Amino acid sequence: MRKTANQSVEVVTDVFCDACGANVVPDFQREHHNSLKDFNEYGMLHASYGYGSNQDGDSFHFDLCESCFKELVDKVKSMQTSNNLNN
């Protein structure tokens, strides 16, 4: 005997860049996958601050297209150069 139940499951159906709003999922992926949960062809930035920091408890998550992620990486590299932190 099989016992069945209807369940509601949340799935990722699309991903947009949090900086410029561009769609980061190619049409083929979006059209041929029920869920994009495992799609990771874009930049993700995560930060969580812990006890004692000035931003205690703050947490950030940004999804970024390749162009915006590269811009962010270039900005950090520029800051490293300005602060003589290049390895």
C-alpha positions in Angstrom: 0.0 0.0 0.0 1.2 3.5 -0.8 0.4 6.5 1.3 0.4 9.7 -0.6 0.1 13.4 0.2 0.1 16.7 -1.7 3.1 18.9 -0.7 3.9 22.4 -1.7 7.5 22.8 -2.5 9.2 26.2 -3.2 11.4 26.1 -6.3 13.7 28.7 -7.8 12.3 29.7 -11.2 14.6 32.6 -12.1 17.6 34.6 -10.9 18.2 38.3 -11.4 21.2 40.4 -10.6 20.7 42.4 -7.5 22.9 45.2 -8.8 21.6 45.8 -12.4 18.5 43.7 -12.6 19.7 41.5 -15.5 18.4 38.0 -15.8 21.4 35.6 -15.2 19.7 32.4 -16.3 20.0 31.4 -20.0 16.6 30.8 -21.7 17.5 27.2 -22.3 18.0 26.6 -18.6 14.8 28.4 -17.6 12.7 26.6 -20.2 14.0 23.0 -19.5 14.4 22.8 -15.7 11.6 22.6 -13.1 13.9 24.2 -10.5 17.0 26.3 -10.8 18.0 25.6 -7.2 21.3 24.1 -8.3 22.0 26.6 -11.0 25.1 28.5 -10.0 26.5 30.2 -13.1 26.5 33.6 -11.5 28.3 35.4 -8.7 27.0 35.2 -5.1 28.1 37.4 -2.3 27.3 36.4 1.3 28.2 38.1 4.5 27.2 37.5 8.1 28.4 39.5 11.0 28.8 38.0 14.4 28.6 38.9 18.0 30.5 42.1 18.9 30.9 43.6 15.5 29.3 47.0 14.6 26.9 45.1 12.4 26.1 42.3 14.9 23.5 40.0 13.5 23.4 41.6 10.0 23.4 39.2 7.1 23.6 40.0 3.4 23.1 37.9 0.2 23.5 39.3 -3.3 23.2 37.4 -6.6 25.2 39.2 -9.3 25.6 38.7 -13.0 29.1 38.1 -14.4 29.5 41.8 -15.4 28.5 43.2 -12.0 30.6 40.6 -10.2 33.6 41.4 -12.3 33.1 45.1 -11.5 33.0 44.3 -7.8 36.2 42.2 -8.0 37.9 45.0 -9.9 36.9 47.5 -7.2 38.3 45.2 -4.4 41.5 44.8 -6.4 41.8 48.5 -6.8 41.3 49.0 -3.1 44.0 46.4 -2.4 46.4 48.3 -4.7 45.5 51.6 -3.1 46.2 50.1 0.3 49.4 48.3 -0.8 47.8 44.9 0.0 48.7 43.1 -3.3 50.3 39.7 -2.7 
